[in-house]
Amino acid sequence: MLRATWMAQELLYTFADDLQQVALQPGTGGVFEVCIGENLIWERKRDGGFPEAKELKRRVRDLLFPGRDLGHIDTP
């Protein structure tokens, strides 16, 4: 749950003016999923582990705010 809490904080910080909420749902050990509406944008087993914060931010941006510049995160 600590990692999920940290990821939620990162998303809220990056998209502070744009996200209405980030919700955490306790589950069984080993489950880590990030959904936007019905879109599953990260699943720990499918995607090979936990995301780096910058990758998760990119996926959120690409779905909700395409074309938005994420500053240093977009630097190769």
N, C-alpha and C positions, 0 to 999 in steps of 0.2 A: 504494500500500500504506500510505502514511502516513495517509491519511484513514480507511482501514478500521481501522487500529490505534487511531486516536483514537476512532472510533465504538465500537469494542469496549471501550475503557477507560471511556467514558461509560456504556455499558450495565452494565458490571461495577460501577461506582461507584453508579449509581442502584439497581440490583437486587442489591446485594452479598449479601444474605442469602437470595435467592430463585433466582438462576440457578446451575446446576451448572457450566456452561461456556459460553464464547464461543469459537468456532473460526474461524480465518482460513484461507482456501484461496487460494493464489496462482493467478492466471489471466491471461488476455490483457488488454492495455490496454483501458480503457473499460468493463470489466465490473464492476458493483457490485450484488450481490444480497444481501439479508438474508432468511434463511429460519429459521423456527422449525418444526422437524420437516419436514413436507411442505408447510407453508404459506409461500409466498413473500410476505413482507410489504413488501418494497421491491425494485424493479428499476429501475436508473438510466434505461434507455431508456423503459420503460413509464410511470414516474412523473415523467419530465421532469428528470432530473439527480440530484444527490446530495441526501439529506435534510438538513434542519436536525436537530440532535441532539434537540431537543424533539419534533419530529414522529416521529422513529424511536422515541423512548421512549414516546410515546403509543400507537403501533401495537403495540409489545411489550406494554405494560400492557393494552391493550384485548383482546389475544388471551390472555395468560397470567393476568393479575390484574385482571379487570374490576372497576370500582368503587374501585380503589386510588387514593388521592390522591397526585398527584405534586407537590404544593406549588405553587411559583411557575410551573411549566410549565402547570398547568391554569388559570392566571389569564388572562383574555382580554386 
